Amino acid sequence: MIVFNPVAMAQGSAAAAGNPGMLEEIVVIARQRNETARETPVAVSAFTADTIEKAGITGPADFLSLTPNVSFLQTTNVGETQVHIRGVIQPRDTEPPFAYVLDGVLVPNPSAFNQEMVDIEQIEVIKGPLGSIYGRNAVGGAILVSTKKPGDTPEGEVRAGYEFAGNEYKLSGYVGGPLVEDRLYGRITAVYKDREGYYDNVTLNKKEDGFSEGQLRGRFVYKATENIEVDLSVGYAEIDGYAFNFNNQTAGTPGFENGVDITDTSIPYSGNVESFNNQKRFDFASKIDWTSEAGTLSFTAAYHDLKENMGGEGAVDLALFGVPFPGAPAPGDFFTDPSLYEGYGPTLRDGTQYQERNQDDTSFELRFTSPGENRLRYIAGAYYIEFNREVVLNRGDDLGQGVVVANPLGGPENPLVAVTWTDNANKAWALFGQLAYDITPDLEISTALRYDKENRSSENLTPAAYSPIPNVEGLVRKENFSDLQPRVSLRWNASEEVSVYATYGEGFRSGGFNPLGSRFNIINVDGVTNTTVQDAFDKETSVSYEAGVKTRLLDGRLTLNLAAFTTKVENAHFFQFFPFSLSRVISIVDRNDIKGFEVDGVARVAEGLDLFFGYGYLDSEIKANAELPQTVGNRFPFTAKYDLMLGGQYTTPVTGDYDMLARVEYNRTGPMFYDTLNTPGTERPAINLVNARLGIENERWGATLFARNLFDKRYNVDGVVLVVPNTTVFNFTTKAAPRTWGLELKARF
C-alpha cells in the first residue's frame, strides 16, 4: 500500500508560497514512499492539485497529452481505451502495459481507467518497466491517482459547466470535513454529465455519439489510535454511451479506388443500427496503517465489480463474405457495384454486433515500510488477487429492429451469425521487496525484486452449433504465467540543484487465451495457412536501461529533466482481426526494440508567469516477427515518432481579490502507423492541437472559458487496418472530437 503524505506535500507548497518566484517542489510516491520528484531515480510526470485545476484536467486524455512519449486513445466504447508508454502498447482484448493505482490500491480492470476525474490531489505517470514495484502488467510503467483525503476542516465545492459543441451539461462537487472530532473524517464526491454528441448519423437523424456518466464516491478516515488509521473508500458509477462508431474504408471501392486514406474524415456516420454502451462500476477499498518507531505496517483489501455491454452496427457488408441475410438482393460484385459498398452503412447488409465484458476482483496486500529518514530503507510485502472475467462477442442478422435482445445468444430479433463466449477465472500472488542504501549522503543505490505468479483458466461457453471444433462446449483450459522482475538504480545528488540516475529494470505482461478454435478458423476459413496464432498466447517481457538528469535551477525558478532509454520487448502482444472468420485474436511480434529520449521542464519567467514544455522521441523497430516476417524493420504500430508540448500559464490580480488565469497548450504528435505492415495510406501524419483557458476567480468564486482543439483540426484518432491478401485492405477509422468550447462556474464554501 502506498502512503500519501499531504503534510510533506504542504511543506513543499509552503516553501514555494514563501517565495512566489520559486516553483513548487513536488513530492511523489513513485517508489511507494514520499520523495521529491527531483530525487526519485525514475522518470515521473507529476500533476498536483493546482496543476489539475488550472489545466482543466478531467480525465486521462487531459494529463496523458501533457506527458512526453505517452499517448491515449479511446475507440469503440468508454472501456475500450489504449495507453501507449514509450513504445510499449496496449492492444485491444488484452492487459494494459501499466499498473493503474488509485489511492494506493491496484485497479486491475483496464475498462475502469477511463472515467471522469473529480476532487483529485495528485496524478503521477511513471515510465519504464516497473514490475519489481507494481507487479504484473507494469511492463511499460504505472499511473498513480490520489484523491483528496478528508481532513479536520469543513469544506465543499460545486461546479457547473456547459460545452456548446456537444451540447454537454456537467455538474460536480464535493463536501468533506470532520464527522467525529479528532476521530472520524469523511468526504463525498459526485459528478454527472450528459452530452448530446458531436457527430450526426444521417440515417437515424440523430447524434451518433451521445454520452452520459454519473459517479458517487465516499472516502472515510478513522483515527483508531494515535498510531492506527483506517481509510475506507466506496464508489459507484454508471455510464450510458455509444459503441462501434467506426467509418469503413475499403480499398478498391467507390471513393477509395486508389487505396485507403487515414486522413479522410469526410465519411458520414450512416449506420442504421442505434448503438449503445452501458457500464456499471462498484468499488470498495479498505486500508489500515499501523505506525511505530520500526516503521509502518499496512494492510489493504479491495473489491471491484464492473459490468459492461455494448451493441450496434456490424463491421462490414456481409455479402463480401457470402453470408445470406433476409430481404437482401443476391450478392453482386462488391468492388464495382456502388449499391453493395457499405460497411457501417444504412441497410441491413452489415448485420449487428454485441459484446459483454464483465469482471469482478478481490485483492489483498500486506506491506511493511521502514522509516524514510534511515540510511538503510526497505519495503517488504505480499499480494494476492482473484478476478473473474466474462467475455462475449456475437454477430447477428439485422432485421431492422436494431440490437433488441442484449443477450449472448441473441434472439428472434437478431439471429446469430457467430458467437464466442468465455468465462475466465484467474488467481495471482506475489512476493516483493525494495532496498535503498545511502552509500554517502549524496549517493544512493537501490534495488527492488518481485516474483509474480498467475494461474489462469478459461471455460468455453460457446454453444456447439457455433464452435469450429466439435465437443468443446464447457471445456476448461488452464495456463500458469510467472516472472521474476528485478530493478536496480543508482542516484547521485551532484549538488543541491542536480540529480543524476541510472536504472535497469524488467517487467512482464501475463499471457492468456484467444477464443477456442481461433487457429482452426484462421487457417480453414480465412485461408492463412502459415499463421503462428494459437488459441493461447505467452507472456510479454521487457528489459530496459535508462539514464537521466533532474535539475532545479536558478533559485528554484527552473526545473529541467532529461532521460534517455533503450527497451527490448520480447513476445510483444498485438491485436489482429481476421474478417472472414470474424476472429479477434492476440498475436505475437517476437521482438521490438525501442530507443528514445525525452526532455521536459517548467520555467517561472516572472511572478505569475510559467512556461512549460516537453519533447519525446521514439525509434521503435520490429526486429523479429514470425507471423509476418516481411514486417521486420518496420515501425511498431501506435508509436509516434515524436511528440512535442509547449505552453504558458499566466496569473495576475485584476480587481479586488480576484485573479485572472490564462493558459494555452500546444501539442504536436508525430506520424504513426496502426499495423505492423505499415500499410500505404494508413500512416497518420503529424497532428497539431491547441487548447486554451481563460478565467477569473477568488477563494470562493470562479468562472472559466475553455476550448479544446481550438483550431478545429479534423483527423482520425484510430485505425483498425485489415490487409486481406489478394483481396483488399480495410481501414476502420474513428473520428477525433472536433473543436469543443464552453463555460465552467464554481463556488467553494
N, C-alpha and C positions, 0 to 999 in steps of 0.2 A: 504494500500500500504506500502511496505517495503522501507525504505530509506537506501540505502547502501552508506556508507561514506568512500570513498577512502582515505580521509585525515587521518581519525583515523587509517585506515589500514597502511598507510605510516608511521605514528608515531610509530606503533608497530615494523614495519620493520626497521625503523631508529635506534630504541633502540638496536635491535639485531645487526645491522650493526656496531654500535659503539663498540661493544664487540663481536668479531667473535666466542668467546667461549659460547655465550648465544643463546639459542633458541628463535625464533621469538614468541612474544606474539600475538596470533591470535585474531582478533576482529570478532565477529559473529553477525548475525541478527536473531538468533533463536526465540527470543521473540519480533521480529518486531521493535527492536531498537538496536543501536550499544552497544555491551558489550564485554568484553573479554570472551573467552571461559571458562576460569577458574572460572569466577564469575557468569556464567549463570547456574541456577538450573535445567538444563535439560541435558540429555545425547546427546552430539552432536559430530560428527566426521567432522572436517573441513579440506578442501583441498585448500590451497592457490594457486595462480598462479604459484609460484615457485615449489610447490609440483606437480601440474598438469603437468608442463613442464618436470621435472626431472623423474617423474614416467611414462611418456608417456601415460597419461590418454586421451583417445579419445572417450570414450563412457561410458554409465552407468556400463557396466560389469567391467570396469577397477577400478573405485573407490569403487563400492559396494563390490568387492572382498577384499578390504582393510579395511572393516568395520565389526567389530565383531557382530555376531548374525543377519546379513543381507545377503540375497542371491538373485541372479538374474538368471533367465532362459529365453532364447529365444527359441521358439519351431517352430510352423508351419509356421510362416511368421514374417516379421520385426515388425509388430504391436502386435503380439501375444507374449507379454513378461509377466513375473511374477516376482514381487518383494515381498519377504517374510521378514518381520521385526519382530524379537523377537517372532516368532511362529504365528504371525497373517499373514495369507497367502493371495495371490491374485489368486483366481480360474479363470479358463477360463470363458469368457462370462459374467463377472460381473465387478463391480467397483474395482479400486485398493484400497489397505489398507493405502494409503499415499496421502498427498497433494503434487502435483508437482507444484512448484512456480518458474517461470522464470522471472528474473528482476522485482520481486515484483508482478507479475500477475499470478493468478491461471490458470493452463492449465488443463481443466477437462477431456480431452480425453486421456485415457491410451495408445492408439495407437500412440500418438505423443511423448512418452517418449524416445523411443529407437532410437536415432539419433546420427550422428557424432557431436562431440563437438569441436568447434574451437573458439579461442580467448575468453577463459573463465577466469574471475577474481577470482571466488571462488565458491566452492561447499560445501554445508552443508547437512549432513544426521542426522536428529533428530529422536530419538527413543522414543517410548511411546505414548499413546493416546494424541493427540493434537487438538481434535475437538474444544476446547474452544478458540484456537488461529487461527487455519486454517480451521475449519468448516468440512462439510460433507466429509466423506471418510478418514479423518485423524485418523482412528481407530488404526493405528499402528505407525504413525509418519508422517514426512514430509521430502521432498528433495527440497532444495533451490539451484538454479543455478543463478549466477550473471555473465553476460557478461561484458567485459571491456567497460568502459564508454569513449566516445570521450572527449578529452581534448584540451588544447591550444598548445600542442607540436606536430608538424607533425611527423608521424611515419608510418612504414609499415613493412611487413614481407612476405616472400614467402617460402613455404616448398614443397619439392617434395620427395616422398617415393616410394619404391618398396619392395613388400613382395614376396619371392621366392615360398613358399609352395602353395599359392593360385593364383600365377601369378597376383598379385594385384598392380595397379598403383594408386597413390594418389597425388593430387596437392591441396594445400590450401594456403590461405593468407589473409591479411587484409591491409587496408590503412586508416588512420584517421588523424584528426587534425582540426584546425580552418577553418571555411568557411567564417565567417564574424568576424573580430577581436572583442573579448570580448563579442560576442553576440551568434553566431551560430557555433556549432561544429558537426562534422559528422564522422562516422566510417562505412566502408563497409567490410564485411567478406564473403568469398566464399570458398567452398570446393567441390571437385569432386573426387570420387574414383570408380574404376572398378576392380572387382575381377572375374577371370575365375571360381574359385571354388576349393574345397578341395577333393571332392569325385566323383568317376566315376559312371555313370549309365551304366551298362553293356548291357542293351537292346538298349538304344538310342545312345550309343557310344559317349557320351559327358559328361561334368561335370553336376552333379546333382544340385549344389548349387551356380550357378553364381549370381553375385550381383553387382549393381551399385547404386550410390547415388550422387545427386548434390544438393547443397544448396547455396542460396544467401540471405544475411541478411544485413540490414542497420539500424543504430541507430543514431538519431539526437537529440541534446540537444540545446534548445533555452533559453537564459537568457533574459527573457522579461523585468525584472527589477532586482534590487538588491535582492529582496525577492521572486520573482516568477520565477520558472523554469519549462519548458515544455520538456518532454522526450518522443520522438516518436521512435517506432521500427516497422519494417516491414520485413517479411521474406517469402521466397518461397522455396520449396524443392520438388524434385521428386526422387522416388525410383523404381528400376526395379529389382526384385529379384525372389526368389523361394518360394515354399509353399509345405506343406504336405510331407516333407522329412522324413517320418517315415519308420521304419522297423517293420514288424509284426512277433511277436512270438505267437504261438498258442499251448497251452499245448495239448499233445496227437498226434501231427502231426510229420512227419519225421523231426528229428533234435531236437524236444522238447517233446519226448515221456515221459520224466520224469518230465515235467513241464517247465515253462518259466524260463529264466535266465537273470536278468538285467545286468549281467557282460558280456554277449555275444555281441561282436561288430563285429562278423565275417560275418553277413548277408550283402550281397552286395545290392546296390540300383539297382533294376531291373524293375521298373515300365515302362510301355510302353507309358504313357501319360506325355508329357513335361509340367512341372508346370510353373506357373507364379505368380508374386505378384507385383502389381502396386499400388503405393501410391503417392498422391499429397497433399501437405500441403500449406496453405496460412495463415499467422498470421499477425495481426496488433494490436498494443497496444499503448495507449497514457496515459501519467501520468503528472499531474500538481501538483506542490508543491508550497504552499504559506506559507512562514515562517515569523513569527512575534515573539515578546517577549513572547507572551502567548503560542506559540507552532507552530506546522506545520499542516496545513490543506491540505489534499491530495485527489485528485480525479483521478480515473482510469477508462478507458473504453477500452475494448478489444474485438476482434473478431477473431475466429479461424475457419478454414474450412479444413477438412481432408476427402479425398475420397480414399478408398482402396478396391481393389478387388483381388481375387486370385482364381486359379483353378488348377486342377491336378488330380492325380490318386485317385480312390475311396478307401474306407477304407479296406474292406475285400472281400473275394470271395463271390459273390452274390449267388452261388449255395448253400452255407450254409443256406441261408435264403429262399430258394425256389423261388428266383426271376429269371424269364426267361430272357435270353439275346440272341441277334441274333448270329447265327453262332456257337453256343457252343454245345457240346455233352450233352446228358441227364445227370442230376446230379447223381453222384455216391456217394460212402462213403467218405466223406470229411476227415475222420481221418485215413483211411488206403490206400487210393489211392494217391500216391505222385503227380500225374498229376493234382489233384484238390487242393493241398496245394499251396496257393498263398498269397493273401493279399499284396497289393502294388507290384504285380508281373508283368510278361512280357506279359500276354494275356489280352483279352477283358473282362475277367470274373469279374474284380474288378470294372468296371464302372468308372465314373468320379465324381468329386465333385467341387462345385463352391461356393464362398462366396463373399458378399459385406458387408462392414462396413463403412458407410458414416456418418459423424457428422459435424454439424456447431453449434457454440455457440457464444452468445453475453453476455458480463457481464459488470457490473458497480460496483464501490466501492467508498464510501466516508468515510474518516477516519480523526480523529484529534488526534495528538500525542503531549503530553506535553513535555517540555524540559527535557532532560535526567539527568541534574545535580540537579534537585529539590529533596528534601527529599520525597515528595509525587509525584509519576509519574503515568500517566494514558494514556490509549488509548481507544477511543470510535468510533464506526462506524457502517455502514450498507452495505450490499452486496446484489446484485441481479443478477441472471443469467437465460437465456433461452437457451436451447440446444435441437436440433433435431437429432435423431439417427435412421438411416435406417439400418436394418439387414436382409440379405438374405442368406439362405443356401439351396443348392439343391444337389440332387444326380441324375445322368443320366446314360444311357447306353453308353458304349464305342463302337463306330462303327469304331474305328481305325483312327479317324481324330483328336483325342485329344479334348480339350475343345475349339471348334471353335467359338461358339457363347457365348460371355461373357454377358449373359442375365439371369435375374432371372427365366424366364420361358423356358430357353433352346431354342432348335430349332431342325430342322431335323437332324443335325449332332449329337445332344445329347438329345434324347428323355428322358423326365424326369421320374424318379422313385419316387422321393419325393421332396417336397419343403416346406420351411417355409419362410414367408416374412412379416415383421412387420415394421411399421413406428412409432417411439416413439417421443412424444413431451413432454418436461419437463420444468417446471419453479420452481425456488427455490429462497428463500430470507433468509437473516439472519441479526440479530442484535447482536453486540458483544461489549465487553469491557474488559480492563485489568486495574488492580490497583496494584501498588507496593509501599510499605512504609518502610522507614528505621527506625526501632524501635530504634536502636542505629547505629552509623556509621558502625558497623560490622555485624548487624543483620537485615535482610530484610524479610518481609512477603509479598507475592504477591498472587493475585487471578485473575482468568480470568473466564468469563462466556459468552457463546454464545448460542443463540437459532437459530436453522436451521429448516426451513420447506420446503418440496419439494412436488410439485404436479406433478405426473407422469400420462401420458396417452399412450396407445399403440393401434394403429389401425391394425387390421388383414388384410393383403393384400394377404394372401394365397388363390389361386383360390379354388372354392368349390370342384373341382374334386380331390384335394389333401388334403382336410381337413377331419380329422376323425369325426368332429362334423358338422352336417348339419346347413345351414342357418347362418353361422357366418362370411362370407366374408364381410369385411367392418365394422365389429363390433369393437367398441372402448371401451377399459377397462380403468378405472381410479382408482388410489390409491393415498393417501397422506401419507407422512412419515415426522415425525418431532422428534426433540430431544433437550433437554436442557443439555448442556455439561459444567460442571464446572471443574476448576483446581485450586488447592491450593498448594503453595510451601513455604518452609521456608529455607532460606540460611544464613549460619553463616560463616563469614570470620574469622576462628580461628587464623590466622596470615596472614602476607603478602604472605606466601607461600602456605597456605592450606585453602580450602573452603569446607564446608560440607553442604549437602542439603537433604531435604526430600520432596516428592511430591505425591499428589493424583490427578489423572486425569481420565476423561472419554472421550469416543469417540463413534461415530456411523457411520455405512456404510448404505446407503439407500437401501431399498428393491427394488423390480422390478417385471418383468413379465417373465415367461417362455413362449415358443411358445404355442399358444392356442391349446388345445387338447392333451398336453403332458401327463397329468394324464390318460386320456382315453387310449392313446396308450400304456403307460407303463403297465396298468392293462390288457388290452384286446389283445395287440399284444405281448408284452414281457412276459406276464403272471405273473407279480409281483403284486399280488392282495393286499398285505399288505403294499404297499408303502405309505409314507407320503408326497411324492412330490405333489405339487399343481401347478396350472397354474400361480400362483403368489407366491412370497416369501417375507417374512417380513424383516425388518431392522436387522442389526447385531450391537451389542453394546459391548463395552469393558470397564472394570474398572481396574485401575492399581495403585499399590503402589510402590514407588521407593525410595531408599536412595543411596546416593553416596558421594564420596570424590574426589576432584580435587586438584592436587598439582603442584607446580612449585618449584623444589628443587635445591640444590647445585648451588646457584647463577645463576639460570636460565638455567642450563645445563641438567636438567632432568624434564620432565613432566610425571606424573603418575596419571591415573584416574581409579576409581573403582566404579561400580554401581551394585546393587542387586535389583531385582524387582519381583513382582508377578502380574499376569494379569488373570482376568476371562473374557472369551469371551462367550457371550450368543448369540444363534441363528447364529452360525458361518456358513458362506456361503461355499459351497463345490460343485465342478463341478462333474456331473455324465453323462455318455453316455450309453444309452440303445440300444444295437446293432440291435435287431430285428426290432424295430420301427424307428431306426436312430434318437432317441430323445436325444438332448443335453439340459440338464437342470441344474439349480442350486437347489441343495437340502440343507437341514439344518442339521447341527450337533448341537444338543441342547446346549451343554456346553463343553467348552475346557478350562482346567486350565493350566496355564503356570507359571513356576518358573525358574529363571535363574540369571546369573550374567555375567559381562564382565569386563575385565581389558585391558587397552591399555596405551602406553607411547612411548616417544622418549627420547633417551639419546645422548648427544653430548660428546662422549668419548674422542675426540681430535679435534683440529681445522680441519674442513673439513670432519670429520667422524661422521656420525649419525647412530645409531642403533634404530630400531623401532620394535614394537611388539603389538600384540593384541590377546586376547583369549575370546571366548564367550561360555557359556554353557546354554543349554535349556532342561528343563524337561517339555514336553508338552503332556498332557494326556487327552484323551476323557473321560468325566465324565458322559455324557448323550447323547444318540443318538437313537431317536425313529425309524429312518429309518432303522438302522442296530444295534439293541441292543447288538449283540454279539461283537461289536467293543469297548464297554466300557472297559477302562483300557489300550487300545492300544495307541501307539504313534500317534500324529496327523501328517497327511501327509505333505511333503515338509518342514519338520522341522528337520534339522540336530541336532544330539545330542550335537555337539560342533563344533567350528571352531577355527583354530589357524593360526596366521600370524606372520612371522618373517622376518626381512630384514635388509639390511645395505646399506648405500649410502656414497660414498667417492668422494670428490672433491679436486683436487690438481693442482697447476700450473705445466706445463710441458715444455713449450718453449715460449719465447716472452710473449705475452699477452694471450696465450691460456691456458685453463684449461682442465683437463681430468675429466670426470664424470663416475663412475662405480656404478651400482645399481643392487641388487639382491633381489628378493622376494620369500618367500616360503609360500605356502598356503596348509593347510590340512583341509578338510571338512569332518566331521564325517558321520556316517551311516545315511541313510534317506530312508523312505518309501514314496510311491506315492499314496497309497489308505488307506482308514480307516480300511480295514480288515487286513492290514499288511500281505498281501498275501505272502506265502513262494515263494522264488525265485525272489521277487521284491524289496528286501532291497538292495539298492546300498551301497556297502562298502565304507569305508573312501577313499577319493581321495587326492593324493598328487601332487601339481603342483608347478613348479618353473618358474619364469620369470626373465629375465636379460637384462641389457642395458649397453653399453659401448660407450662413445662419447668424442669428443673433440670440444671445442668451445671458441670463444671470444665474444665481444659485438656485432659483425656483422656477423660472420660466425659460422657454426656448422655442424657436421656430427655425426650420431649415428647409431650403430649397435644394433639391438634388437632381442630378442627371447621370444616368449610366449609358455608356455608348453614345456620348454626346453628339457625335457627328453621324450617327445612324449608319454605321458600317453594316452592310448586309453580307453575311457569309454563312457557310455550313459549319456547324460546330463538330460534326461527327460524320464518318462514312463507314459503312459496312460493305467491304469490297469482296465480291464473289467472282472468281475467274473460273468459268466452265470451259475446259479445253475443247477447241474445235466448235464451240457453240457461240458464246458471248461473254460479256463482262457486265455484271450487275453492280451498281453502286447505290446503296440505300443511304440517303443523306438526311440529316436533321438540321433544320434552320436554327441559328442562334437568335436570341432575343433582339428585337430592334431597339432603337433609342427609347429609353424609359425615363420619365421625369415626373417629379411630384413634390409634395409638401409634407413635412412632418412637424407636429406640435408636441411639446412635452411639458409636464408640470410635476415638480417634486414637492414633497411635503414631509 
